Amino acid sequence: MDELEKIAIRLKHWIGHNLEHIKAYEDVAGKMLDLGLTDSSNDIRQAVELSVKANERFESALSYIESKIGKHVGCPGNHECGHSGLSHGPHTHEHKETHHSHS
């Protein structure tokens, strides 16, 4: 395995790991909102947006590397790495009374 493939695998791992964190952040933000901690909930949701943007940059780097090596690189082990079509993509998450989307 060459160095570019190793980097691609690392990027895929980071993307998947960030997706796990994003889900946890959103869960906490929703709970904080339920507790009336609107400002703190909003702070966490802003962190979610930054995490999504970080993943977009990782995905862009991964896409470039995969285009250079001419193939998609698989994840090590038997876990989901979060690399699905290169984009976390636009999606929505619902939290009680609020609704937002990541683009």
FENKA-V624748 format. One record per backbone hydrogen bond with DSSP energy under -0.5 kcal/mol. CO is the residue of the C=O (numbers start at 1). NH is the residue of the N-H. Records with the same first field share a line. If there is no record, write none. Layout:
BEGIN
CO=NH ; NH
END
This chain:
BEGIN
2=6
3=7
4=8
5=9
6=10
7=11
8=12
9=13
10=14
11=15
12=16
13=17
14=18
15=19
16=20
17=21
18=22
19=23
20=24
21=25
22=26
23=27
24=28
25=29
26=30
27=31
28=32
29=33
30=34
31=35
32=37
33=36
36=38
37=41
38=42
39=43
40=44
41=45
42=46
43=47
44=48
45=49
46=50
47=51
48=52
49=53
50=54
51=55
52=56
53=57
54=58
55=59
56=60
57=61
58=62
59=63
60=64
61=65
62=66
63=67
64=68
65=69
66=70 ; 71
76=79
81=16
82=84
84=87
91=102
93=100
95=98
98=95
100=93
102=91
END
